[in-house]
Structure formats: structure tokens, C-alpha cells
């Protein structure tokens, strides 16, 4: 099961990208990211998180009518935007220990931050992973642990070494202008013409018009 922080970040992030947006669109977009596979985020938890974030004042919920039926539409409140930024930074930093799921979720929204913010977070992650790796060395050196446990720890050490090398290289690439972030231009990537995101952009325009009429 996904952690609440991962689900919270993913839902806040998708609403922020496509707002105003309805719950089905949020679920469909996240499903297209295969979140059930790598983050174990289920459709039910997405709807539950939308309700929780609305009650907490992090999302604004609008009751609209679409094709003669009621539909709930969501926008991110400024407090929700602040929390999203904090979740993304925290996920990139990994200060509570390497968490690849949280990191992958954070990378999905890293372009919302500035390059300086992302580089700073990745530099923190380098230190976090190095500390985690060094802690494994101490555990592996403990002669009192069973052999099979020590061998399992060597697997984690090998993975930590690989992640540390990757993260250091990534930090250098960012310093050299890799990827695009808030306030920058030039990202050549665009989704294909049949991507559902284009439909969401058009639907968001119609939602904004109805919100303006209904709520002023």
C-alpha cells in the first residue's frame, strides 16, 4: 500500500497541473503513470485523498453540472500549493532515508520547482544516501549478526552504492543545464495529440467558465 505522503503528493500534483479537474480525470491521469505498479496507489485511495484534502482546506471543491449531472471539480488552494512544494522537496532530498517511491513521485513534479531548488535538494540527497550507505557498513561489520542477514545487508549496500553514483551524476547533469524547471524555457517535449491531457486542458477551460458564472 502506498504511503499517505506519496498519495497526497500525487493527487495535489495532478490537480495542480490540470486544474480545475474532476476526480475521474485525476484517477485516469495517475493510472496513465502506472502508479498502481510502482507506488501501489489504488483508485479508491485517490478519491479518498481528494475528499481529505478538500476537508483540510488544501483543495477547493466546486459543485458543478456537466451533461445534466452533478460533478465535483477541484483546484489547489495556496496552502495546498505550499504543501505540494514541500512534499516534492522532501521527496527529492530523502532526508528520512532513501525512498525510491517517494523520489519517483517527487521527480514527476520537480519541474514545478526552480533549478536552484532541485539542485539543492539533490545535493542533500547525495549526503542522505551516503549516510545510509555508511550505516550499512557498520551493520555488515557486526560479527554478531547471522550470516544470511549480513549477506542481505550487502545487497542493500550494493544498491545504495549504485544510487549514490547515480545521484551524484544527476546533480552534475543538473548543474550543466540538464532538464527544464520553473522559470526556464525550451523543453521540447509535448504529449502526443491523442493524449488525454489535451482533453483535460480544454475541459478545465470550460470548468473555469462555469466556476466564474456560479461563484463570481
MOBEL-V53821 format. One record per pair of residues at least 24 apart in sequence whose ideal C-beta (glycine too) atoms are under 8 Angstrom apart, sorted by the first residue. I is the first residue (numbers start at 1). J is the second residue. If there is no record, write none. Layout:
I&J, I&J
This chain:
1&40, 1&45, 2&35, 2&39, 2&40, 2&41, 2&42, 2&45, 2&101, 3&101, 3&102, 4&49, 5&87, 5&90, 5&91, 5&102, 6&39, 6&41, 6&101, 6&102, 6&105, 7&39, 7&41, 7&45, 7&46, 7&49, 8&49, 8&53, 8&83, 8&87, 9&84, 9&87, 9&88, 9&91, 9&102, 9&105, 9&106, 9&109, 10&35, 10&39, 10&41, 10&46, 10&105, 10&108, 11&46, 11&49, 11&50, 11&53, 12&53, 12&58, 12&59, 12&76, 12&80, 12&83, 12&84, 12&87, 13&84, 13&88, 13&105, 13&108, 13&109, 13&112, 15&50, 15&59, 15&74, 15&75, 15&76, 15&80, 16&76, 16&80, 16&81, 16&84, 16&109, 16&112, 17&109, 18&197, 18&200, 18&201, 18&204, 19&74, 19&75, 19&76, 19&204, 20&62, 20&73, 20&74, 20&75, 20&204, 20&207, 20&208, 20&211, 21&73, 21&74, 21&200, 21&203, 21&204, 21&207, 22&66, 22&71, 22&72, 22&73, 22&74, 22&203, 22&207, 23&47, 23&50, 23&72, 23&74, 25&196, 25&200, 25&203, 26&50, 26&74, 28&196, 29&196, 29&197, 29&200, 32&196, 33&108, 38&101, 38&104, 39&101, 39&104, 39&105, 50&74, 53&80, 58&83, 62&207, 62&211, 62&214, 62&215, 64&207, 64&210, 64&211, 64&214, 65&210, 73&207, 73&211, 84&109, 84&112, 85&112, 85&113, 88&112, 88&113, 89&113, 89&117, 89&121, 92&118, 92&121, 92&122, 92&124, 92&125, 93&121, 93&124, 93&125, 93&128, 94&124, 94&125, 94&128, 94&129, 95&124, 95&128, 97&128, 97&132, 98&128, 98&129, 98&132, 98&160, 98&163, 100&163, 110&179, 110&181, 111&179, 111&180, 111&181, 111&182, 111&187, 112&182, 113&181, 113&182, 114&181, 114&182, 114&183, 115&174, 115&181, 115&184, 117&181, 118&174, 118&181, 119&171, 119&174, 119&175, 122&167, 122&170, 122&171, 122&174, 123&171, 125&167, 126&164, 126&167, 126&168, 126&171, 129&160, 129&163, 129&164, 129&167, 130&164, 132&160, 133&157, 133&160, 133&161, 133&164, 136&160
